Amino acid sequence: MPIIQSVARSLEILELFDEHTRELSIKEISNKLDLHKSTVHSLLKTLMHYGYVKQNAATSDYLLGWKLYERGNLVVSQLDLRSIARVHLEELNEQTNKTVHLVQLIGEDAVYIDKINGTGSLVVHSRIGKRVQLHSSAVGKVLAAHLDSKDFAKIFNGYEFVKRTPNSIESMEEFLEEIKRVRTEQFAIDNEENEEGIICFALPIRDYSKKVIAAVSISTPKAIFTEEIAERNKHYLRICVNHISKELGYMESSNTERGLA
């Protein structure tokens, strides 16, 4: 497919701006893109006309315009996590034959917003809309591990570590060690901590802002659990969350931990 040069150059100008580069002069843009100043000026004039860049009256430098904010908000308003994730959850379910969950943080709990049952006789006591505590679930651990310090303190100040099974975490000290492990090993596990006989793995979903907004998990019966099954499930789970994150606008940077979507 042929590339229209003027459009490509205009987009290249817009992509020069980021959180570290808020304003640029014509000379700076010209040098960065190896374009003649007159060409850059013409492109900027067109982008200004449509509101995609604006000019600082004091410095004459250029910065991004409000039209990008308007268009960006329109894209965000069209994003529906559950509908976007569904096809990938179905694929994950088919690849693993296990129950999969899509979960978001609401208040102090992880809430199931979608679920696809696995095959066989395994019964996972979950349903769409059900809440699960953060300390006893793989999805909860993933969501907690990616909270900023302010939100973490708000949720866990006075948090009650309910012991749902003999394996459940019982204290903040133990939970902090687990969160550290989640961040280091790049996935979370619920080892019969929320429901006896069930082991779950979970990974996060990120959006266009790189923020973790949800998590996906796979539930496996302890009776058939093996390291080979675990690695296979994590492999397909990683593919699933990466696909969902990309559809939500997430672009992985070179220094982003592999496997955290």
DRENDO-1510 file (C-alpha; in Angstrom, 1 decimal, always signed):
<recs>
REC; n; res; u; v; w
REC; 1; MET; +0.0; +0.0; +0.0 .
REC; 2; PRO; +1.5; +3.4; -1.0 .
REC; 3; ILE; +2.4; +5.9; +1.7 .
REC; 4; ILE; +1.4; +9.5; +1.1 .
REC; 5; GLN; +4.6; +11.4; +2.0 .
REC; 6; SER; +3.0; +14.6; +3.3 .
REC; 7; VAL; +0.7; +12.7; +5.6 .
REC; 8; ALA; +3.5; +10.5; +6.9 .
REC; 9; ARG; +5.6; +13.6; +7.6 .
REC; 10; SER; +2.8; +15.3; +9.4 .
REC; 11; LEU; +2.3; +12.3; +11.6 .
REC; 12; GLU; +6.1; +12.1; +12.3 .
REC; 13; ILE; +5.9; +15.7; +13.5 .
REC; 14; LEU; +3.1; +14.8; +15.9 .
REC; 15; GLU; +5.0; +11.8; +17.2 .
REC; 16; LEU; +8.0; +14.0; +18.2 .
REC; 17; PHE; +6.1; +15.4; +21.1 .
REC; 18; ASP; +5.9; +13.4; +24.3 .
REC; 19; GLU; +5.9; +13.9; +28.1 .
REC; 20; HIS; +9.5; +15.0; +27.9 .
REC; 21; THR; +9.2; +17.1; +24.8 .
REC; 22; ARG; +6.3; +19.6; +25.2 .
REC; 23; GLU; +7.4; +22.3; +22.7 .
REC; 24; LEU; +9.6; +22.3; +19.6 .
REC; 25; SER; +10.9; +25.0; +17.3 .
REC; 26; ILE; +10.8; +24.7; +13.5 .
REC; 27; LYS; +14.6; +24.3; +13.6 .
REC; 28; GLU; +14.4; +21.5; +16.1 .
REC; 29; ILE; +11.7; +19.7; +14.1 .
REC; 30; SER; +13.7; +20.2; +10.9 .
REC; 31; ASN; +16.8; +18.7; +12.4 .
REC; 32; LYS; +15.1; +15.8; +14.0 .
REC; 33; LEU; +13.3; +14.8; +10.8 .
REC; 34; ASP; +16.0; +15.9; +8.4 .
REC; 35; LEU; +13.5; +18.1; +6.5 .
REC; 36; HIS; +14.0; +21.6; +5.1 .
REC; 37; LYS; +12.6; +24.4; +7.3 .
REC; 38; SER; +10.2; +25.5; +4.5 .
REC; 39; THR; +8.7; +22.0; +4.3 .
REC; 40; VAL; +8.3; +21.9; +8.1 .
REC; 41; HIS; +6.7; +25.3; +8.1 .
REC; 42; SER; +4.1; +24.3; +5.5 .
REC; 43; LEU; +3.2; +21.1; +7.4 .
REC; 44; LEU; +2.9; +22.9; +10.7 .
REC; 45; LYS; +0.7; +25.5; +9.1 .
REC; 46; THR; -1.7; +22.8; +7.9 .
REC; 47; LEU; -1.7; +21.1; +11.3 .
REC; 48; MET; -2.4; +24.4; +13.0 .
REC; 49; HIS; -5.3; +25.0; +10.6 .
REC; 50; TYR; -7.0; +21.8; +11.8 .
REC; 51; GLY; -6.1; +22.3; +15.4 .
REC; 52; TYR; -3.6; +19.5; +15.8 .
REC; 53; VAL; -0.8; +21.8; +16.8 .
REC; 54; LYS; -0.7; +25.3; +18.2 .
REC; 55; GLN; +2.0; +28.0; +18.7 .
REC; 56; ASN; +3.3; +29.5; +21.9 .
REC; 57; ALA; +2.8; +33.2; +21.4 .
REC; 58; ALA; +5.8; +34.0; +23.7 .
REC; 59; THR; +8.4; +31.7; +22.2 .
REC; 60; SER; +7.0; +30.9; +18.7 .
REC; 61; ASP; +7.6; +27.2; +19.4 .
REC; 62; TYR; +5.0; +24.6; +18.6 .
REC; 63; LEU; +3.1; +22.2; +20.9 .
REC; 64; LEU; +0.2; +19.8; +20.5 .
REC; 65; GLY; -3.2; +21.2; +20.0 .
REC; 66; TRP; -6.6; +20.5; +21.6 .
REC; 67; LYS; -7.9; +18.6; +18.6 .
REC; 68; LEU; -5.8; +15.6; +19.6 .
REC; 69; TYR; -7.4; +15.7; +23.0 .
REC; 70; GLU; -10.8; +15.8; +21.4 .
REC; 71; ARG; -10.0; +12.9; +19.1 .
REC; 72; GLY; -8.3; +10.9; +21.8 .
REC; 73; ASN; -11.4; +11.2; +24.1 .
REC; 74; LEU; -13.6; +10.0; +21.3 .
REC; 75; VAL; -11.4; +6.9; +20.9 .
REC; 76; VAL; -11.5; +6.2; +24.6 .
REC; 77; SER; -15.2; +6.6; +24.8 .
REC; 78; GLN; -15.5; +3.8; +22.2 .
REC; 79; LEU; -13.5; +1.4; +24.2 .
REC; 80; ASP; -15.6; -1.3; +25.9 .
REC; 81; LEU; -13.3; -3.6; +27.8 .
REC; 82; ARG; -15.7; -6.5; +28.1 .
REC; 83; SER; -16.6; -6.6; +24.4 .
REC; 84; ILE; -12.9; -6.1; +23.3 .
REC; 85; ALA; -11.7; -8.8; +25.7 .
REC; 86; ARG; -14.4; -11.4; +24.9 .
REC; 87; VAL; -13.0; -12.9; +21.7 .
REC; 88; HIS; -9.6; -13.3; +23.3 .
REC; 89; LEU; -11.1; -14.9; +26.4 .
REC; 90; GLU; -12.9; -17.3; +24.2 .
REC; 91; GLU; -9.7; -18.2; +22.4 .
REC; 92; LEU; -7.9; -18.6; +25.8 .
REC; 93; ASN; -10.7; -20.9; +27.0 .
REC; 94; GLU; -10.4; -23.0; +23.8 .
REC; 95; GLN; -6.6; -23.3; +24.0 .
REC; 96; THR; -6.6; -24.4; +27.7 .
REC; 97; ASN; -10.0; -25.9; +28.3 .
REC; 98; LYS; -9.9; -24.1; +31.6 .
REC; 99; THR; -12.2; -21.5; +33.2 .
REC; 100; VAL; -11.1; -18.0; +32.5 .
REC; 101; HIS; -12.1; -14.7; +34.3 .
REC; 102; LEU; -11.9; -11.0; +33.4 .
REC; 103; VAL; -11.7; -8.9; +36.6 .
REC; 104; GLN; -11.5; -5.3; +37.5 .
REC; 105; LEU; -10.8; -3.5; +40.8 .
REC; 106; ILE; -13.9; -1.9; +42.2 .
REC; 107; GLY; -13.5; -0.3; +45.7 .
REC; 108; GLU; -11.4; -2.7; +47.8 .
REC; 109; ASP; -12.4; -5.9; +45.9 .
REC; 110; ALA; -11.7; -7.6; +42.6 .
REC; 111; VAL; -15.0; -8.0; +40.7 .
REC; 112; TYR; -15.6; -10.6; +38.0 .
REC; 113; ILE; -16.9; -8.8; +34.9 .
REC; 114; ASP; -16.8; -11.8; +32.6 .
REC; 115; LYS; -16.3; -15.6; +32.9 .
REC; 116; ILE; -16.1; -18.5; +30.5 .
REC; 117; ASN; -16.4; -21.9; +32.0 .
REC; 118; GLY; -13.9; -24.7; +31.3 .
REC; 119; THR; -14.7; -28.2; +30.2 .
REC; 120; GLY; -15.0; -31.1; +32.6 .
REC; 121; SER; -16.4; -31.4; +36.1 .
REC; 122; LEU; -14.4; -28.5; +37.7 .
REC; 123; VAL; -16.7; -26.2; +39.6 .
REC; 124; VAL; -15.3; -22.7; +40.2 .
REC; 125; HIS; -17.5; -20.8; +42.6 .
REC; 126; SER; -17.5; -17.5; +40.8 .
REC; 127; ARG; -20.0; -15.6; +38.8 .
REC; 128; ILE; -20.1; -12.3; +36.9 .
REC; 129; GLY; -20.6; -9.5; +39.4 .
REC; 130; LYS; -19.1; -11.5; +42.3 .
REC; 131; ARG; -16.4; -9.8; +44.4 .
REC; 132; VAL; -13.3; -11.5; +45.6 .
REC; 133; GLN; -10.8; -10.2; +48.1 .
REC; 134; LEU; -7.4; -9.0; +46.8 .
REC; 135; HIS; -5.2; -11.0; +49.1 .
REC; 136; SER; -6.7; -14.4; +48.4 .
REC; 137; SER; -6.9; -14.3; +44.6 .
REC; 138; ALA; -4.4; -14.2; +41.7 .
REC; 139; VAL; -6.3; -11.4; +40.0 .
REC; 140; GLY; -6.5; -9.5; +43.2 .
REC; 141; LYS; -2.7; -9.8; +43.7 .
REC; 142; VAL; -2.1; -8.6; +40.2 .
REC; 143; LEU; -4.3; -5.5; +40.6 .
REC; 144; ALA; -2.8; -4.7; +44.0 .
REC; 145; ALA; +0.7; -5.1; +42.7 .
REC; 146; HIS; +0.2; -2.3; +40.2 .
REC; 147; LEU; -1.5; +0.2; +42.5 .
REC; 148; ASP; +0.4; +3.4; +43.2 .
REC; 149; SER; +1.4; +4.0; +46.8 .
REC; 150; LYS; -1.4; +6.3; +47.6 .
REC; 151; ASP; -4.2; +4.0; +46.4 .
REC; 152; PHE; -2.5; +1.0; +48.0 .
REC; 153; ALA; -2.4; +2.7; +51.4 .
REC; 154; LYS; -6.0; +3.8; +51.0 .
REC; 155; ILE; -7.2; +0.3; +50.3 .
REC; 156; PHE; -5.0; -1.6; +52.8 .
REC; 157; ASN; -5.3; +0.7; +55.7 .
REC; 158; GLY; -7.2; -1.5; +58.1 .
REC; 159; TYR; -7.7; -4.2; +55.5 .
REC; 160; GLU; -9.0; -7.5; +56.9 .
REC; 161; PHE; -7.1; -10.6; +55.8 .
REC; 162; VAL; -9.9; -13.1; +55.8 .
REC; 163; LYS; -8.6; -16.7; +55.9 .
REC; 164; ARG; -10.8; -18.4; +53.2 .
REC; 165; THR; -8.7; -21.6; +53.1 .
REC; 166; PRO; -5.7; -22.9; +55.1 .
REC; 167; ASN; -3.4; -21.4; +52.4 .
REC; 168; SER; -4.8; -17.9; +52.6 .
REC; 169; ILE; -2.5; -15.0; +53.4 .
REC; 170; GLU; -3.0; -13.8; +57.0 .
REC; 171; SER; -1.0; -10.7; +57.5 .
REC; 172; MET; +0.2; -7.5; +55.7 .
REC; 173; GLU; +3.8; -8.6; +56.1 .
REC; 174; GLU; +3.0; -11.8; +54.2 .
REC; 175; PHE; +1.0; -10.0; +51.6 .
REC; 176; LEU; +3.8; -7.5; +50.9 .
REC; 177; GLU; +6.2; -10.3; +50.4 .
REC; 178; GLU; +3.7; -11.9; +47.9 .
REC; 179; ILE; +3.3; -8.6; +46.1 .
REC; 180; LYS; +7.0; -8.3; +45.8 .
REC; 181; ARG; +7.1; -11.8; +44.3 .
REC; 182; VAL; +4.4; -10.9; +41.8 .
REC; 183; ARG; +6.3; -7.9; +40.6 .
REC; 184; THR; +9.5; -9.9; +40.3 .
REC; 185; GLU; +8.2; -13.0; +38.6 .
REC; 186; GLN; +5.7; -11.1; +36.4 .
REC; 187; PHE; +2.6; -13.1; +37.2 .
REC; 188; ALA; +0.4; -13.9; +40.2 .
REC; 189; ILE; -0.7; -17.3; +41.5 .
REC; 190; ASP; -3.6; -18.3; +43.9 .
REC; 191; ASN; -2.4; -21.6; +45.3 .
REC; 192; GLU; -5.8; -22.8; +46.7 .
REC; 193; GLU; -6.0; -19.6; +48.7 .
REC; 194; ASN; -9.5; -18.6; +47.6 .
REC; 195; GLU; -11.0; -22.0; +46.9 .
REC; 196; GLU; -9.7; -25.3; +48.0 .
REC; 197; GLY; -8.8; -27.6; +45.0 .
REC; 198; ILE; -8.3; -24.7; +42.6 .
REC; 199; ILE; -5.1; -23.0; +41.4 .
REC; 200; CYS; -5.2; -19.8; +39.4 .
REC; 201; PHE; -2.7; -17.8; +37.4 .
REC; 202; ALA; -3.3; -14.2; +36.5 .
REC; 203; LEU; -1.7; -11.4; +34.4 .
REC; 204; PRO; -2.7; -7.7; +34.0 .
REC; 205; ILE; -4.3; -5.8; +31.2 .
REC; 206; ARG; -3.0; -2.3; +30.4 .
REC; 207; ASP; -4.6; +0.5; +28.5 .
REC; 208; TYR; -3.4; +3.3; +26.3 .
REC; 209; SER; -2.0; +5.2; +29.3 .
REC; 210; LYS; +0.0; +2.1; +30.4 .
REC; 211; LYS; -2.1; +1.8; +33.5 .
REC; 212; VAL; -3.3; -1.6; +34.7 .
REC; 213; ILE; -7.1; -1.6; +34.4 .
REC; 214; ALA; -8.0; -5.2; +34.7 .
REC; 215; ALA; -6.6; -8.8; +35.0 .
REC; 216; VAL; -7.3; -12.1; +33.4 .
REC; 217; SER; -7.0; -15.5; +35.2 .
REC; 218; ILE; -7.0; -19.2; +34.4 .
REC; 219; SER; -8.3; -21.7; +36.9 .
REC; 220; THR; -6.9; -25.2; +37.1 .
REC; 221; PRO; -7.9; -28.1; +39.3 .
REC; 222; LYS; -5.2; -29.0; +41.8 .
REC; 223; ALA; -5.9; -32.7; +41.0 .
REC; 224; ILE; -4.5; -32.3; +37.4 .
REC; 225; PHE; -2.0; -29.5; +38.1 .
REC; 226; THR; +1.5; -30.1; +36.7 .
REC; 227; GLU; +4.4; -27.7; +35.9 .
REC; 228; GLU; +3.9; -28.5; +32.2 .
REC; 229; ILE; +0.2; -27.4; +32.4 .
REC; 230; ALA; +1.2; -24.3; +34.4 .
REC; 231; GLU; +3.7; -23.2; +31.8 .
REC; 232; ARG; +1.3; -23.9; +29.0 .
REC; 233; ASN; -1.4; -21.9; +30.7 .
REC; 234; LYS; +0.9; -19.0; +31.4 .
REC; 235; HIS; +2.0; -18.9; +27.8 .
REC; 236; TYR; -1.5; -18.6; +26.4 .
REC; 237; LEU; -2.6; -16.2; +29.2 .
REC; 238; ARG; +0.3; -13.9; +28.3 .
REC; 239; ILE; -0.8; -13.9; +24.6 .
REC; 240; CYS; -4.4; -13.2; +25.7 .
REC; 241; VAL; -3.6; -10.1; +27.9 .
REC; 242; ASN; -1.1; -8.8; +25.3 .
REC; 243; HIS; -3.8; -8.9; +22.6 .
REC; 244; ILE; -6.4; -7.2; +24.8 .
REC; 245; SER; -3.9; -4.5; +25.9 .
REC; 246; LYS; -3.0; -3.7; +22.4 .
REC; 247; GLU; -6.6; -3.3; +21.4 .
REC; 248; LEU; -7.0; -0.8; +24.3 .
REC; 249; GLY; -4.2; +1.3; +22.8 .
REC; 250; TYR; -1.3; +0.0; +24.9 .
REC; 251; MET; +2.1; +0.2; +23.2 .
REC; 252; GLU; +4.8; -1.8; +24.9 .
REC; 253; SER; +8.1; +0.1; +25.5 .
REC; 254; SER; +11.4; -1.5; +25.1 .
REC; 255; ASN; +12.0; -1.5; +28.9 .
REC; 256; THR; +8.6; -2.8; +29.9 .
REC; 257; GLU; +8.8; -6.2; +31.7 .
REC; 258; ARG; +7.9; -9.0; +29.4 .
REC; 259; GLY; +4.7; -10.7; +30.3 .
REC; 260; LEU; +3.0; -7.8; +32.1 .
REC; 261; ALA; +1.2; -6.9; +28.9 .
</recs>
